[in-house]
Structures are given as C-alpha cells and as structure tokens.
Amino acid sequence: MKIAVVLFVALAAPLCLAAPQGYNYAAPAPAPAPAPAPAPAPYNYAYSVGAVDGLGQPVQFGHQEGREGATTAGRYFVLLPDGRLMTVDYYADQTGFHPTYSFQAALPAAAAGGQAALAAPSGLYAAPGGR
C-alpha cells in the first residue's frame, strides 16, 4: 500500500508543479458571416384527371405549376357538382398569393350524367321581412 501511495505522489507531483496556463480575458473572435441562402430551385409539373366515377358522373380536375426564381405561377381546375368548370390561375411572390378565379358554363344536361337540371324554385322563398 505504501508503494502505491509513493508511486501516486511521484506521478502526480510533476503535474501539480507544472506551469499554469493562465487565462485569456480577450473577447472571442467574431463568428463568420452566414452563407447566403440559395435561390429556390426552378421546377415545373402538371397532372390532369378526366374520368367517370362509380355513379357515371364525370370527374375532371388537374393542376399545373412552375417556379422561376422567387415567383411561382400555376393553374388548377375542377369540375364542380353543378357542371361548371372552375379554374384558378395564380402566382405567388414576395408580396403573397394572388389568385384569379373563373368559371365556364355548365355542360348540357345529357353530358353532365344524363340527369335533367331542376327548375329554379319560383314562389318557395319570400324576400326577407316580407310575408
């Protein structure tokens, strides 16, 4: 046991007597400037679906979009249940999303699944406040 203590003191003494490293009170070096953000990658894609569902009703929708720089532009469309085709043309840039909506007239009754359109109700509804 005495040998272990002597050996420990013999090995630890030079470490305790080593010259102090000192302290550096200077401010740390400034961080490097962050790398600039890369420009958005350009892309283009599109898809379109034209089919008939299980009830024999037409199904039609699609989307086309592309980006160049910081501006994205595109168009999507969908066949509405009343037979009209709604189209949305849009672009998005640093100022936000800018859509433009348009509607094409309804398809003829035979083309819209063979069901005749219901006539508009004539006297079912009164003006608000009227009796």
C-alpha positions in Angstrom: 0.0 0.0 0.0 2.8 2.4 0.8 4.3 1.7 -2.6 1.1 2.6 -4.3 0.9 5.9 -2.4 4.5 6.8 -3.1 4.0 5.9 -6.8 0.9 8.0 -7.0 2.6 11.0 -5.3 5.6 10.6 -7.6 3.5 10.7 -10.7 1.1 13.4 -9.5 3.7 15.8 -8.2 5.1 16.9 -11.6 1.5 17.5 -12.8 0.8 19.8 -9.8 4.1 21.7 -10.3 3.5 22.3 -14.0 3.5 25.9 -15.1 -0.1 27.4 -15.0 -1.6 28.0 -18.4 -3.1 31.3 -17.5 -6.4 32.9 -18.5 -7.3 34.8 -21.7 -9.8 37.5 -20.9 -10.0 38.8 -24.5 -13.3 38.7 -26.4 -13.8 35.7 -28.6 -13.3 36.0 -32.3 -16.4 37.1 -34.1 -18.5 34.3 -35.8 -18.1 34.1 -39.5 -21.0 35.6 -41.6 -23.7 33.1 -42.5 -23.6 31.9 -46.1 -26.3 33.5 -48.3 -29.4 31.4 -48.8 -29.5 29.6 -52.1 -32.1 30.6 -54.6 -35.2 28.4 -54.8 -34.8 25.6 -57.3 -36.8 26.1 -60.5 -39.4 23.4 -61.3 -42.4 22.6 -63.5 -45.1 19.9 -63.1 -48.6 19.1 -64.2 -51.3 16.5 -64.0 -54.8 16.1 -65.2 -57.6 13.6 -64.5 -60.6 13.0 -66.7 -62.7 10.0 -65.7 -66.2 8.8 -64.8 -67.0 7.8 -61.2 -68.9 4.8 -60.0 -72.2 6.6 -60.4 -71.5 7.5 -64.0 -70.8 11.2 -63.2 -67.8 12.9 -64.9 -64.8 13.6 -62.8 -62.3 16.3 -64.1 -59.6 18.1 -62.2 -55.9 19.0 -62.7 -53.1 21.2 -61.7 -50.1 22.8 -63.4 -47.4 24.8 -61.6 -43.9 26.1 -62.2 -41.3 28.3 -60.4 -38.6 30.5 -61.7 -36.6 32.4 -59.2 -38.8 33.6 -56.3 -42.1 33.6 -58.3 -44.4 30.6 -58.6 -47.2 30.5 -61.1 -49.8 28.0 -61.9 -53.4 26.9 -62.6 -55.7 24.3 -61.2 -59.2 23.3 -62.3 -62.1 21.2 -61.0 -65.4 20.2 -62.4 -68.0 21.3 -59.9 -71.1 19.3 -59.0 -73.3 21.7 -60.8 -71.4 21.1 -64.1 -69.4 24.3 -64.2 -65.6 24.1 -64.6 -63.8 26.3 -62.0 -60.3 27.4 -63.0 -57.9 29.2 -60.7 -54.9 31.0 -62.2 -52.4 32.2 -59.6 -49.0 33.5 -58.9 -47.1 33.8 -55.6 -44.2 36.1 -54.9 -42.7 38.1 -52.1 -46.0 40.0 -51.8 -48.2 36.9 -51.3 -50.6 34.7 -53.1 -52.6 36.2 -56.0 -55.4 34.0 -57.4 -57.8 34.8 -60.2 -61.0 32.7 -60.4 -63.0 31.9 -63.5 -66.0 29.6 -64.3 -67.0 28.0 -67.5 -70.7 27.4 -68.2 -72.3 24.2 -67.2 -72.3 21.2 -69.5 -75.5 20.3 -71.3 -77.8 18.0 -69.1 -77.1 15.0 -71.3 -73.3 15.5 -71.0 -73.5 16.0 -67.2 -74.5 12.5 -66.5 -77.9 12.3 -68.2 -79.9 14.0 -65.4 -82.1 17.0 -66.2 -81.4 20.1 -64.1 -84.1 21.0 -61.6 -86.1 24.1 -62.3 -85.4 27.1 -60.1 -87.9 27.5 -57.3 -90.3 30.3 -58.1 -92.5 31.0 -55.1 -90.9 29.0 -52.5 -88.9 31.8 -50.9 -90.1 35.2 -49.9 -87.9 38.3 -49.5 -86.5 38.8 -46.0 -89.1 40.6 -43.9 -91.9 40.0 -46.4 -94.9 37.8 -45.7 
